[in-house]
């Protein structure tokens, strides 16, 4: 049978009922390889399936053995029914990475699909990334299929009996279903809370909460009898569902297939004498194995035993005969047991057949899926209610009519070498031939050029032609981008004009964030190869060309100017930062162009061009950073670069410590602070009076630590706070209870309610936090951060309450004070607040968890020229900013480290090495739990100490442990950065070098990187003679 012809795949696009769109989701190294499915289409051989990793086309993917990008391939499936009726299906399969650094690739893949294959290693079980994948499938409303992979490890590594393996599978299935139940419970409680808010408001807001029906709830759980669980060994090429064995044993046992489907899994037993199915209560003390063990697992165990564990040629031939398999004699006598094992299982329990049948039966077609999924997605689109209803109906129906509007989503841009385009491969060969012809002619023309003027002109023409062809080929070496897309409605043809919407598109203002494109090409994805097509119908995953100048990372395509914004949210926040520069200064232009291409090609990377001329790359993690730098050097810029040491974010905060005085180094902070202002009593700390002499403005402020529960809540809901500012700015008013209906699903009201409860829960004696909520003027930095500016004077505009009294706590206001109004002063105070919390006094890192209270504002009469207003405002901002820093240092300043949560699964013999490595890198173990034969270790590790950690763990444990690092937030480093050893401490602990101030070291490193002053000794030991290196 030859490989599937492209014309067959093209013809199957037209009918959405016969299309299945699915992605593979799993923890790293749990066996997501798609080679077995690809081999079913004869694209690769069955013998190399599982080892070639066909969809991993990058060099670093092959070297590391992990997937680092999402790739798609279109597969053909032909199903022969019982009545010999043939049904042909098109399966669009997307393979996604399992490493946590590439979660954004999972987001790009899952939005395009209707279902997901969730793959779990039966030995390692549900790892951190497995739970994340399940949650992602839940959020995207994908229909999941569960695959228990690597069951061969039960036999070959753990040497478990079939009954022990069955118990392990039962426990693992319960664990997965408990995770799914937690997702359902969380969503149900959230929906109830939203409904309560709607009833409380008594408004006419439409409830867009799509509650799940009880029929749908039952489908959420995995159960082998429902057919949504596959038990497999991808390496050996076998996999099965319960219904396959139910069909086999129907005639042998004389039991209906429908009954066997329900009893082959679970506490059901087969009486060997009567052939009746028994329940536990019917056993009456008899030792009978469950049907799943007796009828299924023992047969699989017997094959492994006779071929690998205890080779027995007679048993092998008997198994082949009983199963009625056609195995070549050379393979039966082969000395390679894996070759014979794969041949037997590929005919008896073919993994590709089981998976494809399961996909066709369990995963909904695009038409059915869009009826179920799209209401959730469309309801989250901004101002979705302003889109005409016929567009909604066309999407829900997955209309393939030429008259239907074109609506599609581009999840990312895939960089493709132009020379690999199908259209350009022939052109490039012809161009090379033309160049060779011209090069042969030029020497002859050069030799004869002195004879006639006509000859000279021909020589010049030949040279110009040669330069043109070389320039064309050089341009062809550049990279172009193909959109990775899904069409939800309509038909797209090559040459068609469409509109593309950027992620910030709003149908109320359609002229913004929108541009027109012409579809230059359309493709089917076949791994790293592309099949050009003329049309794409609704329900298909495809590639689209002609987008390079119109889209940066993702967007929505439409034939109308007013439509839905389907862009999904990328959750990964870049955490690792490096500065780069070319080794050769002449390559700077190539570097800038390469960075622009990298920014388009990677959905998560961020590129910053600083005012100082520095070029910065921000990546999601160490592995993601390595991938970006490799792509930049080898694919996009094609130059050599210098890369700085990675830098990570820090935060600055204050804590309450009584009875201590801190000696601040004046030159280090560069702020004049009188040591007498430091108070022993925490109640009086942080009070600062600032003045602006030019305008006779005096402001009294107080800096105070923000309670931890309030800080964490504000930090978690920064996006809601951003909506508050946007609404206030657009409507020029405060956010009141009557205005919250403009926000989707009343998120703002819920935020306000919970924030007020957080303030009320604080038990402080010196501050009444219940009243602070009503006095909030601003959040910062960037108007969304976990710091607050509160007004105790009652004169400033509040975010949530408008109780301004301009005369309270404002003294000596002149009615002629028109040159600098109070509104302008309020604006400059807010600016000073935002700047001060953006750049803290320790290392100019953002401040985290402080509150600023305006206690009083004094404005005195003064006559000054309007020309001095600029000086006055700049002095006011800088004075207010320095006042906050002074109040900050009045407390006990601390540095906050960005932290990773580290998940490691490893055997007991390497736990000691893991503990030593984590301790060496200033991390700590949180929990350690035995799960099966492996220990699950959870630890916290500073991001600054994590570089090279994964490689170190793998080397020290000889590959037995592979850590997963997930960013978990910021944590206070409880060490005074200004600690100086006293004489007594030096006597007790020895030299100061033996007790390193880690906090001070980090601060010095940050300040050195930023070019700030560092108070350190250049000469540490003046009495030591200098030794010159020869």
N, C-alpha and C positions, 0 to 999 in steps of 0.2 A: 504493500500500500504506500503510495507516494505521499509526501507532505501535503498538507491542506493548501489548496490553491487560493490566492488572495481574492479571486472573484467570488468564491463561496462565502467568505467572510463579509464581503461588501454586500452581497445580496441579503444576508441575514439581518442587516441593520434596519431594514424597513419595517419589521414587525416587532414592536416592543414586548409582546407576549413571550417571544422566544429569546429574550436577552436577559442575562444575569450579570449584575455588577457587584463584585465582591472584593474585599481587601483581606490581607493576612495580618493579624495582630498577635504579638507574643513578646515575652521577655527575651532578652538577648540570649542566644545559644540554646533556645528551646526547640529549634528545628523547624524554621519557617521555610526552608528551601522548597522551591516550587518545581524542581526538576522533574519529579514524577508526573505532574500534570502536564508539563511541557512535552515530556516524552510520549504522552498519549497522542499528541498531534504529530509525532515523528519529526519534530524539530531537532531533537537530540536523541541519541541512542539510550535504550533502557539500561545498558550496561554501565554507562557513565553517569546516569541520573543519580543525584545525591552527592556527587563529588565535583561536578563542573560548575555549579552555582551559576546557571545561565543568565539570570537577571542581574547578577553582581558584575557589572562591566568595568567598574573603576579598579585601578591597580591596587589602591589601598584597601578596598573591600576584599579583594582576593588575598592580599597579604595578611590582613587581620582576621579574615574569616567571619566578618560581620557585615550586615547590610547598612549602608550609610545614606541611602536615598530611596525614595519610593519610585518603583518602575512598574510599567504596565505591559500586559501582553494580552492579545485576543486569541481565544482558543475555540475550537470547533468541537461540538459534541453531537453525536447521532444516537438517539435512543430508539431501540426496537421494542415496540410494545408486544403484549401477549397476542394480539390479533395481527401481528406482523405489520403493524402500522409504524412508519418511520417518522420521528420528530427530530428536527435539527435545531440546535441551540447555539447561540453566540455567548461565550462567557468572557467577560472583560475582567481580568484578574490583576489586582494591584498588590505588589509585594512591598511592605513598609518596614522601616528599621525597628529594631527592638531596643536600641540603646537610648537612655534617657536624654542624651544630648540632642537627639533628633526627633523629639516629640512634635515639632512643627511639621515634619514630613508626614507624620501620622494624621495630623489635622488636615493637611492638604489632600491626603488619600481618602480619608473617611467621608468627607463631605460629598465626594463624587459617587460613593457606593450606596448600595441598598442593604448589604449584609456584610458580615465579618466572620472569618474563621479564627476563633480564639484557640491558640495552640499552647498546651501546657506540658512541660516535662514532668512525667509522673514521679520522678525521684525528687526533683527540687520543689515541685508543688507550686502554689500561688506565691510568686515573688512580688516585690514592690511594683515592678513594671507591669506584671500581669493584672494587678488590681487597677492600675492606671489605665490599661487597655480596656478592661471591662467597663470602667467608668466612662471612658471615651465613647465606647460603642453605645452605652446607655444614653449619654447626652445627645449623640447624633441620631438616636432612634434606629440603629442598625439591627437587623435580625441576626442574632449570633448563632454560630454552630461551634460546639466545643469539641476539640480534638485532644485526647490524651495520647501524647507522643512518647517515644522511646520506651515502650513497654519491654523491649528486648533487654533493657538494663536490669529488669526484675530477674531475668533468667541468667544472664551472663555475668553480671557484676554482683548482685545481691544474693543470688541463688535462692530466691524465695520460692516457696511452693505455690501452686495455682491458687489455693485457698487463701494464703497470706497476701498474694497479689490482689485478689478480689476484695479483701478487707481494706487494703490500702486504697484501691480505686473508689470504694464506697465512701471512705473518709474524705478523699479529695473532692469527690462530687458534692458532698455536703458542704464542704468549705466554700466551693465556688457558688453554690446556691445561696449560702448565707450572705455572701458578698452582694449578690444580686438583690437579695431581700433588703439589705441595708440601703441600697440605692432607691428602691421603691418606697421604703418607709420615709426616707429623707424627702423625696419629692412629694409624697402625700402630705406630710406635715407642712411643707412649704406652700402647697396649694391651699390647705385649710387656713393657713395664716393670711394668705392673699384674699381669700373669700371673706374672712372676718373683717379685714380692712375695707373691702368693698361695701359690706353691709353697714359698717360703722360710718362711712362717708355718705351713704345713701345718695349716691350719684348715679348718673346714667352711663357710667363707664362700662364698656363691653368687657366681659370676663374672657380673656384669651387663654385661660388655663385649660389645656386639653387633657382632661382626666382619662386615665386608662380604664377600660371596662374590665369586668371580671374575666371575660374570655381572654382578653389580652394578657391579664396578669398571670393566668395559668401558663401562657406561652413564654413567660419570662424565664422560667426555671428550666434547667437542663435535666433531661431524663432520657436514658437510652430507649425506653419503650416508645417515646415520642419521635425517635429518629433524629434528634438533634445532637447526638453524642457519637463520636467516632473514636474507636480504640485502635491505635496504630503503632507501627515502627517505620518511620519514613526512610530510615537508612536501609532497612531490609525490604522495603517496598510493599508492605502489607498493611491493611486496615480494613475494618469491618464495622457494620452497624448490626443491631440485634435482628432487624428484619431479614438480613441475609441468611442467618442461621435458622430463623423461623421458617423460611422458605425451604431450606435444605431438610429440616427435620419434620416438615409437615407430612410427607409421605412415609418416612421411616417410622415415625411414632404414631401416626394416625391421629394427630391432634391438629385442629384448625390453626392456620397461620395467625389469625387474629388473636387467638388465645396465647400462642407461643410468644407473640410480640409483647404481651403484657407480663409474661411469667419467666422469660429467660433472664431477666434482671430482677434482683430483689430476693426476699426470703421465700423462695419457692423451691420445692424439691420434687424430684421424679422418683416415684416408687419403682424400683427395678423389676418387681414381679408383676404388678398390675398395670404398669405404665400410666398410673394416675398422677396428677399434679397435687402435691401436698403443701399445706401451710405449716408453720412451726408448731401449732397446737396439735397437728395430726401426726407428728413424728413419734410421739410416745417413747422417747428415749432412744430411738434408733439413730445411728451415726450415718446420716446421709448427707452428701455434699450438695450445696446449692446447684441448681440447673446451670447457671452461668459457668460454674467451675467444672462441672462434670461434662457438659456437652460442648463447651467452647474452649476454655483455657487449657484443659488437659490435652486436647488435640494439638494446640499450638506448642505447648511445652514438649510434647512428644516429638514434634518435628525438630525442634532445637536440640533435644537430647540425642536423637539418632544421627544428626548431621554434624553438630559442633561439639557437644559435651562428651558424648560416648558414641563415636562413629560406628554405625552398624549398617553395612551395605544391604543386608537382607531386609531390615526394617524400612530402609529408605525405599527400596523397590516395592515393598508391600504398601507403603503410604502412597506412592505414586499411582499404583494400580487401583487402590481403593478410592482415591480421589478422581480417578479417570483423567489424569493429566498427560499431556504429550510433551515429555522432556527428552531432548536429544541424548543419545547414549553417551556422547563425549562429555556432556555436562554431568550426567549421573556418575561417571567415573573420574570426574575432575578432582584434582587434589586441593582445589580452592573451595572450601566449604561454603563461603559466602556466595559464590557464583551459583551453586546448586540451590542454596537456601532462597536466593532471590528469584530463581527460575520457578521454584515450586510455589512460592507465595504470590508471585505476579500473575500466575494462572488461577490460583485457588481463591485468594483474598486480595485482589489487585487494589492497591491504595488509590490509584487515580480513578478507577471505576467507582469505588465507594464514595470518594469525595465529590466527584462530578454528579453522581446521582443524588447525593445529599444536597448539593447546591441547587440543582434543578427543582427538587421537591420542597426544600425548606426556605430558600431565599425567594422573596417575592419578585415578580417582574417589575420593570420600571413603572409601568402604569399603576399596578397595585401599590407599589412602594410609595409613589408620589402622592397617592390618596391618603396614606397613613403618615408619612414623614413630613411632607412639605408644609402642612398647616403649622407645625412647630417652628419650622425655619422661617416661613413667611411672617409669622406673628412677631418674630424678633427683629424683623427688618424695620428700619426707622421710617415712621410715618407710612406704614403699610396701608392704612385705611384710605389714603389719598390716591391709591392706584386703582384704575378701572377694574370692575369685577370680571370682565371677560378675559383679562389677562390671568387672573387667579384661576378661572375655570379651565383655561387652556393648559396651565401648568399642572393642575390636579389631574386632568384627563390624559396628560402626556400626549398631546395632539401631534400627529405627524403630517397634518395637512399643510399644503403650501400657503394657504390663506391664514394660518395661525401665526401669531407673533413669535419671533425668535427670542427665547429666553435661555441663557446658559450661564454657567459659572466657571471661571478660570481660577484654579486653586494655586497654581504656581507656574513659573516659566522654566522650561528645561533648556539648558544650553546645548546646542548641536553644532558641530563643525559643518560649515557650509559644504565642504567636500564630500560629506557623508549623505547629503540630501540626494534622494533618488533622481531628481531632475538634473542635478549638477554633475553626477558621476560621469555621464557620457560626454558632457560639455568639457569637463576638465581634461579628459583624454584627448579630445579633438584639439583643444587649445595647446596642449603639450606638442602634439604633432605639428601644428602650425608654426610654433616657435622653432622647432628643429628645422623645418623647411626654410624658414626665413634666415636662420643662422647659417645654413649651407650656402644660401644665395649671396649673403653679404660679403664674404671674402672675394668672390668673383667680381662683384660690383665695385669693391674697393680697388681691385687691381686695374680695372678699366675706367675708373672714374675720371682720370685726367684727360681722357680722349675727347669727350663731348659734354656739353652742358646737360643734355638729356640724361646721360648716364649719371651725372652728379645728382640730378633731381631724383632719379630712381633710387640712388643710394640713401639719400636723406629720407625718402619715403619708407624705405625698408627699415631704417633705424627707428623711425617714429612708430611703425607698425609693431616692431619688436618690443618697444617700451610699453605700448598699449597692452599687448598680450601679457607681458610680465606684471604690469600693474593690475590687470584683471585677475590673474592667478594669485597675486599677493592679497588682493581683497577677498578672494575666495577662501583664504586661510583663516579669515576672521570667524568668530563665533556669532551665530544668530540664535534666536530663541523661539521655541515652539510652546504655545500655551497648552497646559495640561488641563483639559476641560471636560465638562459634562453638559449635554444639551437637555433641557427640561421641556421645551416646547418648540414646535416649528421645524423647519428644514433650513440648513445652511448650505450654500453652494459657493464654489470658488468664484471670486470676483464680486461677490455681494457686498454691498455697503451696510455696515452695522455701527451701532453706538457701543462704546465701552465705558462702563461706570467704574470709577475708582472707589476704594473702600469708604470714603467719606461722602459718597453720593447721597443726596436726599431728594425724593420725588417732589417735595414742595418747592425746591429750587433746582430744577433739572439742568439748568444751564451751567451750573457749577460742577466741577469734578466729572466732566463728561467730554468725550472726544469721539470723532468719527474715524472709522478705519475701513479699509478694503481688505477682504479676506484673500490673501495671496495664495494660500495652500491649505489643504486639509489632509490629515493622515490618520491611519490606524497605527497604534503602538504595537510593536512586536519586539519588546525588550529594547535593545539598543538600535534596532532597525525600524524603519518607517515605511509604511505602505501608502502611497498617495491615493487619494480618493477624490471624487468630484462632488459628492453630497454627503451630508451627515443628517440623520433623522433623530427625532427626539428619543431620549432614553439611552443614548450611546455615550461612551467615553472616547475621546478623540484628541488629536493634536490640531492646533490652528496656528497658522503663520501670519505675519504682518502686524505684530503687536509691539515690536521693540520700542517704538517711540511714543506709544500711547499708554503703557501700563508699566508700573515698577515691579510689583510682586504678584498681585492677585486682583480680580475684578469681576464684574458682571457684564455679559454681552447681551445686547437687545437690538431688535429692529425698531423699537420705539424710544422716544426720548423720555417718557415717563414709565417707569417700571420698578420692580423690586430690587433692593440691594441685597444680594445673596452672600456677600463677603462674610466669611467666618473669622473668628478671633483667634489669633496665634497666642498661645498661653506662655510660651517660653520667653523669659526676660533675659536678655544678654547680661552675663555676669562677669566675663573675663575680657579684659581690655589690653590691647597692645598698640604701640605706635610703630609705624613702618616708614622706611625711606629706601629709595633705590641705591644700590651700591655705586652705580654710575649716575652722577647728577644729570647727565643728558637724557636719562630714561624717565625723568619725572612725568613727562606727558603720557608716556605709556602706562606708568603706574596709576595716574588719575583715571585714564580710560579703563584700565583693568579693574579698578575699584568700582567703577560704575557698572561694569558687566557683572562683577561678583555680587553687587547689591541686588541686581535683577534676578540672578540665578538662585540665590539662597533666600528662602522666606524669612529666616530668623536673624541673619546677620545685620548689623547696623554699621554704617560707614559715616564717620564724622571728619569734616575738614575744619580744623581749628583755625581761629584768627591768627595764631602764631605761625601758621603754615604746616603744622603737624597733621599727618593723616593717621586716623585711628580706626581700628577694627574692633568691634564688640561682638563676642561670640557667646553661645549658650554654655560652653564648657571647654575643657582642655581638648577633647577629641574633636569637637566641632571646630575649634580654632585651628587645629592641625589640618583639617580638611579644607578650610577656607584659605589658609596660606598656601597649601599645595595647589589648589585650583588657581589662585592668583598668579603663582610663579610659572606654572606649567601650561595653563589653558588660556587665561585672560590677558595678563600683562606680558607674560613670557620674558621676564627679566629676573635678575638676581636682586634680592632685597635684604636689608638689615631689619631685624625685628627686635624691639625692646623687650625687657623682661615683662612678663604678664603682670598687670595690676588689677586689683579687685576693689569693689566699693567698701568703704567703712562708714560708720556713723559716729557722731559725738553726742553724749548725753551727760546728765548730772544725776547724782544720787545724794541721799540724805545721810550724812555721817556726823554725829555730834561729838564734841569734845576734842576736835583736832584742828590744828592750824596748818594751812598749806602755804609753802613758800614758793611763790610764782616767780619764775625767771623773767625779769622785765624785758630783756632783749629778745628772749624766745617768743613771747607773746606780742611784743611790740605795742603794748597798751599800758599807759601809765596808771598804775593801781596803787593806792595808798593801803599799806598792810593793816592800818588801823580799821579799815572798813570791814574786815573779816570778823564775823560774830561767832561766838561759841554756841549761842542758842540758835537753832535752825529757824525759828519763827522770824527772826529779823534779817535773815540772809536774803540777798538778791535784790535789795531796794537801792535804786540808783536814781539820782536827779541829774538831768541833762539840761543844758541851756544853749540857746542860739543868740549870741550877743548882738548880732546885726539887727535882729527883729525883736529882741527882748521876749523870746518865747522860752518858757520853762515847762518841762514835762517830768513828772515823777512816774517811774515805772517799777514793776516788781517782777523778777524772774523766779519761777517756782517749778519744781518737777511735776510733770503731768502724770497722774496715776497710771500704772501699767495697763490696767484693763481698758481704760479709755484710749491710751496710745495704740494698743493692739487693734482695737475696733476701728479707729480712724484709719490706721494703716491698711486694714483689710478692705475698706470701702472707699478708697480714694476715687474710684470712677463715679460713684454716686455724688461725692463732693464736687467733682468736676461738673456734673450736671447742674448742681445748685448754682455754681458761678455762671455757667452758661445761661441759665434761665434768668438769673438776676441781671445779667448784662443785656440780654435781648429785650427783656420787658422793663428794665430800669426800675425794678421794685424788689422787695423782699419776697422770699418764698413762703407763702401762707398755705393754710390747709385747703383753701378754695382753689388754689392753683395747681395742686398736685395731680389733678386728673390729666394734665398734659404729659406726665411721665408714664412710661410703659410699665404696666402692672403695679403701679403705686409703690415703686421701689423707694422713692424718696420718703414717703410717709413712714414706711417701715424703718428706714434708716433713722429718721428723727426720733421715733418712738424708742428704738433700742439705744440710741445714743443718750437720750434723756435717762433711761434706766441705768445706763453705765455710770452717769454722773451721780445719780441718787444712791447707787450702791457703794460709793466711796465713803469710808468712815474716817474723816479727818477732823481734828478739833480746831485748828487755826483757820481753816477755809471752809465755807459752806458751799460745797460743789454743786448742790442742787440748784443754786442760783446762777452759777457760772454758765450753764447751758444757754440761758437767755441773753447772756452778755457777749457771746462769741461774735467777733467782727470778721475774723479771717482764719483760714488754715494755711499752713506753709510747711516747706517751701513749695513753689510752683502752684500755690493756692489749693493744693490737695494733700499736703504732707501731714505727718502726725504731730504737729505743733499748733497751738492756738494763740490767737491774739484776742484778749477780752477787754472790754471797756467797763471800768468801775465808775466812770464819771457820768454815764448816762447820756453822753453827747454824740456818740459816733453811731453810724448806721450799722445795724446788726444784720446777721444773715437770716435769722429765724423770727426775730421780734423787732417791731418798729416803734420803740418807746423812747424816742429822742427828746431830750430836754436840753436845749442849747445853752440855757443859763446856769445849769447845775455844774458846779465845780469848774466853771470858766470864769475867771476874775478879770475885771478891768477891760471889758470889751469895748472898743471905740466904734461908734456907729460909722465913722469915716474910714474904718479899717477895710478899705476896698481893694487895696493892691494885692493882698494875700488873704483870701477868704478862708473860713474854717474848713470848708469842703476840700480845699487844696491842701491844707495842713493835714487833714485826715488821710488824704491820698498819699502824701509823702511819708506819713507815719507807717502806712501799710507797706509802702515800697521798702522802707528801712527794715521793717520786720521780715519781709520776704528775702531780702539780701542777707540779713544776719543769720537766718536759719538755713540758708543755702550754703554758706561758707562759715563753718564754726571756727573758734579761736585756736583749737589744738592743731589741726592740720588742714583747715579749709575744706573739710568734708561736711556733708549735710548734717544738721542737728536733728535729733530724734527724741521726742517725748519731753518737751518743755512747754510751759504756759507763760505768756507775757500779759501782765495786767497793767492797764493804764490807770494810775491812781488819781492823777490830777493834771490839768493843762492850764497854764497861766499865760495870758496874752496881754502885754502892756502897750500903752499908747506910744507910738514912735513915728517920727517923720523920716521917711527915706525915699530915695528915688526908685521909680519902677525898674530902672536898669539894674538894680541890685537884687531883684527877685530871684534871678538865676543863682546868685551866690548864696542867698538865704536858703533856698530850697535844697541845694546840694549840701550845705552845712547842716541843715535839719536832718536830711537822710543819713548822712555819715555820723552825726552825733547820736541819733537814735540807734543806729546799727552798732556803734561802739558801746553805747550804754547797755544794750542787750548782752554783748560779749562780756562786759564788766560784771553784770549780774550773773551771767553763766559761770564765770570763774569764782564768784563768791561762794558757790557751792563746791561739791566734790566732783570734778569733771572725770569722765570715764570714756574710754574708746569702746565702740561696739564693732564686733567682727561679723562679717557675713559668714554664714555657716552652711555646710552641707549635712544632710542626713545620709549616712552611709549604710547601705544594706549589703550584707555579705552572707553567702551560704557556703559552708565549708565543713569537711569532716573534722572530727575531734582532734586528730593528730597535728593539725596546723593552727589550732586556736591560739596557742602560746605565741606563735610568730605574728599572728594578726594583732593580738593585744599589744605586743612590743612595738609594732610599726605604728599603730594608732596613737599610743602613748608618746612615742618619739615625735610625732607631728602635732602634739598638743591637743589631741582629741580625747574623747572619753566614751566608754561603752555605756549605752543606755539599757539594753536588754540583750539577753542571750537565751535562746529557747531551742530545745531539741525538737526537730520536726522530721520524723522518720529516721533516716540514718545521718542526716545532715543537721548541723547547728545553724540556726538563723541568728545572725549578729546584727544588731542595730546600734549605730554609733553616731556621734556628732563630731564633725571635723571642720576646723576653720578653712575657708576657701583659700586663704593666702598660703596655707600649708599643704594644699592638696595636689600641687603640680608634681607629676611623677608618681603619685600615690598608687594609682592602678597598676602601673608597670612594676612598682616595687612589691606590691602584694603578690602579683602573679609570679615574679621571680623567686621571692622567698618561700612561696608555697608550692612551687613547681607546677603552677597552673591549676591547683586544686581550688583556688578561691578567685572570684572575679567580682570586684565591688561595683555597686551602682551608686552614684552620687546625685542626690536631688537637693536643689537649693531650698532651704527651709526658713530663711529670714536672717535676722540679726540678733546677736546675743552680747550682753555686756561682758567685757573683759574686766573682772573685778580686781584691778590693780591700779594703784595711783600712778599716773604718768609722771608726777613730780616728786616721787619718793626719793629721798636721799638718806643713805644710811647714817645713823648716829654713831658716835664713838663706841657706845655700849654694844650696838648691833654688830659693828665691825669686830669687836673683841669676841663676841659670841659666835658669829658666823664666819669669821675670817675676812679675806679680801673681798672688795665689792664686786670683783669679776666673778666670784663664785655665786653671786645672787643677781642674775640678770633681770633688769626691768624690761620685760617683754613689751609692755604697753609703750614705753618710751622708745624702744627700738622700732616698733611699727610706725610711730609718729615721725621719728627721724627719717625713716625710709620714704614715707609719703612726702614729707616736706622737701627732702632732697630731690625727689622726682619732680616736684612742682617748682623747684628753684627758689624755695623759701629759706629763710635764715635757720641755721641749726646751731645750737649752743653745744659744741663739742670741742674737745681739746685736739689741736693739730699734733702737738708733741705730747705723748702720754708719759714718757720717761726721759727726761732731759739728761740724766746722768749716764744713759746707755750710749756707748760709742756706735756711731752709724757704720753699718757694714755695706759696702758698695758691691753690687753684683758685677762680676766681670763678664 
